[in-house]
Amino acid sequence: MIFVKEEEMKADSRQQGATLTSTIFVVLIAGFALSTAFKIGPHYLDNRIIAGAIKQVGQTGIKDKSSAEIRRKIADFLLSTMSEM
């Protein structure tokens, strides 16, 4: 019993925290992930807004509308969406 406890104590005294290299590696990976999120995030949100505008305009029966009327509907949707933000 005493022998087991001494071995456990030796194992505990040899354990150390993260090395400088592993800490730098984790920071680089986290930085890369954040950088990617900040670069892709705005494009993703823009795509969702535009897709919503096209879907809404498509549901209003645009077959007999002129190009100017379709553009105005899209602009109105985008302006209302931007004012909500």
Kinemage of the C-alpha trace (Angstrom):
@kinemage 1
@onewidth
@group {chain A} dominant
@subgroup {mainchain}
@vectorlist {calphas} color= white
{ca met a 1} P 0.000 0.000 0.000
{ca ile a 2} L 2.749 2.430 0.901
{ca phe a 3} L 4.672 1.478 -2.227
{ca val a 4} L 1.696 2.436 -4.454
{ca lys a 5} L 1.353 5.826 -2.815
{ca glu a 6} L 5.037 6.604 -3.324
{ca glu a 7} L 4.737 5.742 -7.034
{ca glu a 8} L 1.664 7.977 -7.349
{ca met a 9} L 3.514 10.834 -5.672
{ca lys a 10} L 6.453 10.420 -8.047
{ca ala a 11} L 4.115 10.472 -11.040
{ca asp a 12} L 2.404 13.629 -9.747
{ca ser a 13} L 5.713 15.414 -9.217
{ca arg a 14} L 6.762 14.688 -12.827
{ca gln a 15} L 3.599 16.164 -14.351
{ca gln a 16} L 3.930 19.642 -15.754
{ca gly a 17} L 1.733 22.096 -17.587
{ca ala a 18} L 1.689 22.920 -21.280
{ca thr a 19} L 4.973 23.784 -22.913
{ca leu a 20} L 5.598 27.089 -24.642
{ca thr a 21} L 5.488 25.391 -28.034
{ca ser a 22} L 2.083 23.810 -27.416
{ca thr a 23} L 0.712 27.104 -26.071
{ca ile a 24} L 1.884 28.972 -29.175
{ca phe a 25} L 0.377 26.263 -31.374
{ca val a 26} L -3.019 26.551 -29.642
{ca val a 27} L -2.944 30.352 -29.916
{ca leu a 28} L -2.121 30.137 -33.644
{ca ile a 29} L -4.953 27.682 -34.299
{ca ala a 30} L -7.422 29.853 -32.351
{ca gly a 31} L -6.217 32.959 -34.201
{ca phe a 32} L -6.647 31.250 -37.552
{ca ala a 33} L -10.186 30.147 -36.638
{ca leu a 34} L -11.169 33.661 -35.507
{ca ser a 35} L -9.609 35.263 -38.569
{ca thr a 36} L -11.493 32.897 -40.853
{ca ala a 37} L -14.775 33.541 -39.017
{ca phe a 38} L -14.352 37.324 -39.292
{ca lys a 39} L -13.596 37.069 -43.011
{ca ile a 40} L -16.382 34.639 -43.939
{ca gly a 41} L -19.091 35.849 -41.537
{ca pro a 42} L -20.076 39.068 -43.363
{ca his a 43} L -20.298 37.287 -46.723
{ca tyr a 44} L -22.513 34.616 -45.204
{ca leu a 45} L -24.864 37.220 -43.717
{ca asp a 46} L -25.025 39.180 -46.976
{ca asn a 47} L -25.902 36.010 -48.859
{ca arg a 48} L -28.737 35.208 -46.448
{ca ile a 49} L -30.184 38.724 -46.777
{ca ile a 50} L -30.053 38.684 -50.575
{ca ala a 51} L -31.519 35.175 -50.726
{ca gly a 52} L -34.381 36.350 -48.496
{ca ala a 53} L -35.026 39.333 -50.778
{ca ile a 54} L -35.122 37.166 -53.881
{ca lys a 55} L -37.406 34.643 -52.186
{ca gln a 56} L -39.837 37.332 -51.051
{ca val a 57} L -39.913 39.043 -54.442
{ca gly a 58} L -40.388 35.680 -56.142
{ca gln a 59} L -43.467 34.975 -54.025
{ca thr a 60} L -45.209 38.208 -55.077
{ca gly a 61} L -45.893 37.186 -58.680
{ca ile a 62} L -43.285 39.034 -60.734
{ca lys a 63} L -44.098 37.560 -64.132
{ca asp a 64} L -46.049 40.620 -65.243
{ca lys a 65} L -43.791 43.198 -63.511
{ca ser a 66} L -41.202 45.345 -65.217
{ca ser a 67} L -37.503 45.248 -64.334
{ca ala a 68} L -37.803 48.613 -62.580
{ca glu a 69} L -40.629 47.329 -60.362
{ca ile a 70} L -38.658 44.216 -59.457
{ca arg a 71} L -35.595 46.299 -58.600
{ca arg a 72} L -37.735 48.621 -56.459
{ca lys a 73} L -39.203 45.658 -54.544
{ca ile a 74} L -35.724 44.250 -53.882
{ca ala a 75} L -34.435 47.682 -52.816
{ca asp a 76} L -37.404 48.168 -50.492
{ca phe a 77} L -36.795 44.755 -48.898
{ca leu a 78} L -33.099 45.436 -48.437
{ca leu a 79} L -33.741 48.896 -46.979
{ca ser a 80} L -36.307 47.521 -44.522
{ca thr a 81} L -33.927 44.717 -43.549
{ca met a 82} L -31.041 47.123 -42.995
{ca ser a 83} L -33.177 49.475 -40.898
{ca glu a 84} L -34.069 46.575 -38.568
{ca met a 85} L -30.402 45.888 -37.808
